[in-house]
């Protein structure tokens, strides 16, 4: 935690957010629907896009945050960041 008046390094904040998201994606599973029990990071882009187009957006809470993160990551063509999830030595 930063002390009052201390500078926040945006790069460090982004690294921490990415690390937190990837750690949560290791354990979060889709709790409903067509892809029940699949890892959030394995959901097809088209399915995630369906939430944007036809539903009222992503679910609330951490599940929705992770789905949105995966959606935007896949839209940017950067899904390689998910390649090591679930592959521990």
Secondary structure as GFF3:
##gff-version 3
##sequence-region A 1 89
A	DSSP	alpha_helix	10	27	.	.	.	ID=ss1
A	DSSP	three_ten_helix	40	42	.	.	.	ID=ss2
A	DSSP	alpha_helix	45	53	.	.	.	ID=ss3
A	DSSP	alpha_helix	61	75	.	.	.	ID=ss4
A	DSSP	three_ten_helix	79	82	.	.	.	ID=ss5
###
